[in-house]
């Protein structure tokens, strides 16, 4: 039987696949043992590609809402009607009356990644939102402030480290997040086998924590105080060893003074961690030759997410573990989208620095833009709040491969807002909880029908790699690729019309990929091109990450300011919260099990799904119910609860009911739900998902809880009450 080789694009790990097929039928999906990066490893999600390809619920032709229901229409009619409607709204109310939301899969599909920005530019709107402001903005903000560009993200070099401190991350389940790393479990084990140590700090004893050498509970939302205490300890106990970066860092004395109040003894009540444990962790990290401090979603989705990610970078700098093997390092991807402004700069031609923050603000809550986006937490209010003088609200939305009703804070409020739009267009393959509100659904060919080069995750990988995937199956003649949809709409909005019978084809993004490879860092040294990459169906490995500082910095002066003004100002906010003890939730996270006492809610994900994706793939959802409320035995006993009992969870914005799961894996005072569920809305067409509907955690999360600095949603540490039903 023939075998097709490609990379899986269902999560960040981009594992190599070997797909055995016959005709248009997938017979098996296994790991590609010749992929130099994943080395034959795959996770259970890989088989989901077969389920998605064969899914009878997957849409393949445009759908139009009519008085009698959904009607299948042709592509030309769909493009013309959508463009006409968007132009009408733009003409009458201005471009900002149209909003755009990009879901997480946008960065997992190269066609969407390369062509959707042109479509958004053609609309001309400032009301752009994405999943990035749900859990990722703090990473980009810290990178911009310290290194000069929000995409210049350092990656943990776990294959060469001897000490890995993980704060708020669960890479064994996520397969690495902002850390593309297939087979994390074996890479973690390799650290231990060479005498290294792995430590996890998390309010839940996660799957990663269970394989680590050490785990510490921490009260949700207080990571900023732990990190500040670690920095204070580095200074107070003479542990600062910034090495060769000492020559390019500024603000060391200012930082030392700013963190002095945050001693381990001061923060122990807030965090729930002992002062001795904080000092020990700091000494171990500073004393290891090759060590890395890594934080992910848990430290991003809280009210001081920006400070947390800044501090993690600062800790790696102060301990000499930034830009060094085994520490945090920068990638050299085959296609590098980050400019290098220092090349050719002079006094006459100064460095052009990145500045896309606070250029404009949201209409209602006045949140600043960042990276050309507004916080998705304010999307619903921008729709629901009446027009203000000189400013219009959002009257139309375009969503791309996203389900924000389930994946953004206070999803019920957004559900209400989407129902009131004058026009909604969704570029999506499913009729889900969000797209059920659309007037038009434009479904692209997907998965095994598409070519793919992972622009995003090769740039976030723990090794420098490249792989191009060709389609396994031809798309049907009545299907369109994602890039064709965006290009068709862009041309119409710009006043041009593409006629497939008389005009030359639309520009395939593969041309951009080829150019990026040819002019990238390996174009000359490895004569890399698309043709060369096609000759390597298992992908190419260009070796481990290499030191790149200071040359890689894109700051105006080519230096690292350890305490930029925006972060110093936000540090004052954290100081005030610590002084007043005004963190959300019960005092110091202590719980006596009383039903009148609120608990702190956090979320979790599962290896067989990716956020709200893949719940309609039957192989990935079978088995025991995963949508449970995990609770510590002390909290359960005080409420008279046992595993399997139905409970009601209430917050400021709503309530849900689900079974409780009593487990010592939870910190007392903290409860945990998975995210991405809630497939119980009327009108959706997800036959498998509705049988495993669960409830949505974002019917409890609060859109007003936000990191004021970055605009990121606060999803960790949401105060809730739990009662027996």
C-alpha positions, 0 to 999 in steps of 0.5 A, spaced: 500 500 500 502 507 498 504 511 504 504 518 504 508 522 509 506 529 512 506 533 518 500 533 523 498 540 524 493 539 529 497 541 535 504 545 536 508 539 536 508 538 528 509 530 528 511 527 522 506 522 520 506 516 515 499 515 512 497 508 509 492 509 504 488 506 498 484 510 493 481 516 497 481 512 504 486 512 509 488 505 512 492 507 518 496 513 521 503 512 524 509 516 526 514 517 521 520 514 524 524 518 519 522 524 521 529 527 524 525 531 529 519 527 532 523 520 530 516 516 530 512 519 535 505 521 535 500 523 540 492 520 539 490 526 536 494 524 529 488 519 528 483 525 528 486 527 521 482 521 518 476 522 522 476 530 520 477 528 513 471 523 513 466 527 518 459 527 515 458 533 518 464 537 515 461 542 510 464 542 503 460 548 500 458 555 502 452 555 506 447 561 506 442 562 512 434 563 509 428 563 512 427 556 511 434 554 513 441 553 511 441 553 503 447 550 499 449 555 494 455 556 489 462 559 490 461 565 486 454 567 489 457 566 496 463 571 494 459 576 491 453 576 496 458 576 502 462 582 499 456 586 497 454 586 504 460 587 507 461 593 503 454 596 504 455 596 512 462 599 511 459 604 506 454 606 511 457 605 518 465 605 516 470 600 516 470 599 524 463 597 524 466 590 521 469 586 526 474 580 525 476 574 529 481 569 528 481 562 531 487 558 534 487 554 527 489 560 523 496 559 525 496 551 524 494 553 516 499 556 512 494 558 507 490 562 512 496 565 515 499 568 509 492 571 506 488 573 511 492 579 513 490 582 506 483 580 507 483 584 514 487 590 511 482 590 505 476 591 510 480 597 514 477 595 521 481 596 527 476 591 530 481 585 530 481 580 535 484 573 536 485 567 540 492 570 542 489 575 547 486 569 550 492 566 553 498 568 549 499 576 549 503 576 555 509 572 551 509 577 546 509 583 550 515 581 554 518 579 548 517 586 545 519 590 551 525 586 552 528 584 546 524 589 541 519 584 537 513 580 540 515 574 535 522 574 538 520 569 543 525 565 547 524 557 547 527 552 552 532 548 550 530 542 553 534 537 550 540 540 553 538 542 560 539 539 566 534 543 570 527 545 568 523 549 572 516 549 569 511 554 572 503 553 569 505 549 564 503 542 562 507 540 556 506 532 556 499 534 555 500 540 550 506 537 547 509 543 548 506 550 547 510 556 545 515 550 545 514 546 539 517 539 542 514 532 539 515 527 545 516 531 551 515 525 555 521 522 553 525 528 553 523 530 560 525 523 562 532 524 558 533 530 563 532 525 569 536 520 566 542 524 565 542 526 572 538 533 571 531 535 575 524 537 573 520 541 577 513 543 576 509 549 580 502 548 579 495 549 583 494 542 580 498 536 580 498 535 572 500 529 568 507 533 567 508 534 575 506 526 576 513 525 572 517 531 575 522 530 580 518 535 584 511 539 585 509 545 588 502 547 589 501 555 588 495 559 589 492 561 582 494 568 580 499 569 585 505 566 580 507 574 580 509 574 587 513 567 587 517 570 581 518 577 584 521 573 590 525 569 586 528 575 583 529 578 590 533 572 592 537 572 586 539 579 588 539 579 596 543 572 596 548 574 591 546 569 585 546 574 579 550 571 574 548 574 567 555 572 564 556 575 557 549 578 557 552 583 562 555 587 557 548 589 553 543 589 559 541 596 562 537 597 569 540 592 573 540 597 579 533 599 578 530 592 578 534 590 584 531 596 588 524 595 585 524 588 587 526 589 594 519 589 598 518 582 595 521 577 599 520 570 600 517 571 607 512 576 604 509 573 599 508 566 602 501 567 605 499 569 598 502 564 594 501 558 599 509 556 598 514 556 603 519 561 603 524 556 604 521 552 598 522 559 594 529 560 596 531 553 594 528 553 587 532 560 586 538 557 588 537 550 584 536 554 578 541 559 579 546 554 581 545 549 575 550 550 569 544 548 564 537 550 567 531 554 564 525 557 567 519 556 563 512 558 564 506 557 559 498 558 560 497 558 567 502 564 568 499 568 562 491 567 563 492 571 570 491 579 572 499 579 572 500 575 566 505 580 562 509 581 569 509 574 569 512 573 563 517 579 563 519 576 570 521 569 567 525 572 562 529 576 567 530 570 571 533 567 565 537 573 564 540 574 571 542 566 572 546 566 565 541 562 562 538 566 556 541 565 549 545 559 552 545 552 551 540 548 555 537 555 557 532 559 553 534 560 546 532 563 540 530 559 533 533 560 526 527 558 522 528 557 515 523 562 514 524 568 518 518 573 519 522 577 524 526 583 521 533 584 523 533 592 523 540 592 525 543 590 519 545 596 515 543 601 520 547 607 522 546 614 524 543 616 518 539 610 518 537 609 525 533 602 527 526 602 525 523 599 532 516 595 533 511 600 536 504 597 535 501 598 542 496 603 544 495 606 537 488 606 538 483 603 544 477 599 544 470 604 544 467 601 550 472 599 555 478 603 552 483 597 552 489 599 548 491 595 541 497 590 541 500 587 535 494 590 531 489 587 535 484 588 541 483 584 547 477 579 545 475 580 552 471 586 550 468 583 543 461 582 546 461 589 549 463 592 542 457 589 539 452 590 545 453 597 547 449 602 543 453 607 538 457 612 542 458 619 539 462 619 533 464 611 534 459 606 531 459 599 534 460 592 531 455 591 526 458 585 522 463 579 524 467 575 520 470 569 524 475 564 521 476 557 524 474 559 531 469 558 536 469 564 541 463 562 544 466 556 547 473 559 548 473 566 550 471 569 557 463 570 558 461 566 552 454 567 553 454 574 553 458 573 546 453 568 544 448 574 545 452 579 541 453 574 535 445 573 535 444 581 534 449 582 528 446 585 522 451 580 518 456 575 520 460 570 515 464 564 518 470 561 514 469 554 517 468 547 516 463 546 521 456 549 524 458 550 531 456 554 537 459 560 534 458 559 526 450 557 528 449 565 528 452 566 521 449 568 515 454 565 510 459 559 512 464 558 507 468 552 508 475 551 506 478 544 504 482 542 510 487 537 513 489 531 508 486 535 502 491 541 503 499 543 502 502 545 509 508 549 511 508 550 518 511 558 519 509 559 526 511 552 529 518 551 526 519 558 529 518 556 536 521 549 535 526 546 540 531 545 534 531 548 527 527 544 522 523 545 516 518 540 513 513 541 507 507 537 506 503 536 500 496 534 499 494 527 500 488 527 497 485 532 491 480 537 493 473 536 490 472 541 484 466 544 488 471 546 494 476 552 495 482 552 499 482 557 505 487 562 501 482 562 495 477 564 499 481 570 503 483 572 496 477 572 492 474 576 498 479 581 498 479 582 491 472 584 491 473 588 497 478 592 494 474 593 488 476 588 483 473 581 481 477 575 479 474 571 473 476 564 473 475 563 466 479 569 463 484 571 469 490 568 471 490 564 477 490 567 484 497 567 487 498 561 491 501 562 497 506 557 496 510 562 492 511 566 498 513 560 502 518 558 496 521 565 496 521 565 504 526 559 504 530 561 498 532 568 502 532 565 509 538 563 513 539 556 509 537 559 502 545 560 501 548 555 506 544 549 504 541 551 497 534 551 500 528 552 496 521 549 496 524 544 490 529 542 495 524 541 501 520 537 497 525 532 495 526 531 503 519 528 505 521 527 512 523 534 513 530 537 514 534 538 521 539 544 521 541 542 528 540 545 535 539 552 537 545 557 537 546 563 541 544 569 537 545 575 542 546 581 541 545 581 534 538 578 534 536 584 538 531 589 535 531 594 540 533 601 538 539 601 542 541 594 541 541 593 548 536 589 553 532 594 558 531 589 564 525 594 567 522 598 561 517 603 564 511 600 562 513 594 566 515 598 572 508 602 572 505 595 572 509 593 578 506 598 582 499 595 581 502 588 583 505 592 589 498 595 591 494 588 590 499 585 595 499 590 600 491 590 600 491 583 599 486 584 594 487 578 589 480 575 587 478 569 591 478 567 598 484 570 603 490 566 601 487 560 598 485 557 605 479 553 604 475 550 610 470 546 605 464 551 607 459 551 601 458 559 603 466 560 601 468 561 594 473 557 591 478 558 585 477 556 578 482 553 573 482 550 567 485 544 564 486 541 557 486 533 554 491 530 550 486 528 545 483 535 543 486 542 542 481 547 546 475 546 542 477 542 536 476 535 535 470 534 539 467 531 533 472 526 532 469 519 535 476 516 536 478 522 540 472 523 545 471 516 546 472 513 553 470 516 560 467 523 561 472 528 561 468 534 563 468 534 570 470 538 576 476 536 579 476 538 587 480 536 593 478 531 598 477 537 604 473 541 599 469 535 597 468 533 604 466 539 607 460 540 602 458 532 603 460 531 595 463 524 592 465 523 585 460 522 580 455 527 584 452 533 580 454 540 582 452 547 580 458 551 579 456 559 580 460 565 578 459 572 577 457 571 570 453 564 570 452 557 572 453 550 570 452 543 572 457 537 571 459 531 575 465 532 581 471 528 581 474 528 588 482 528 587 488 529 591 491 532 585 488 539 586 490 544 591 485 545 597 481 551 595 482 550 588 477 547 583 478 545 575 474 544 569 476 542 562 475 548 557 472 547 550 466 543 552 459 546 552 456 543 545 449 543 547 446 549 543 441 549 539 442 549 531 449 546 531 451 540 527 456 536 531 453 529 531 459 526 535 460 532 540 453 533 542 453 526 545 459 528 549 457 535 550 459 537 557 459 544 559 463 550 557 468 553 563 467 560 559 460 560 561 463 562 568 469 566 566 469 573 567 470 578 561 472 584 566 477 580 569 483 582 564 491 583 565 490 591 564 497 591 561 497 586 556 489 585 555 490 578 556 484 574 559 484 572 566 482 565 566 486 562 572 483 564 579 476 565 577 472 566 584 466 560 584 461 557 589 460 550 588 453 547 591 450 540 590 444 539 585 
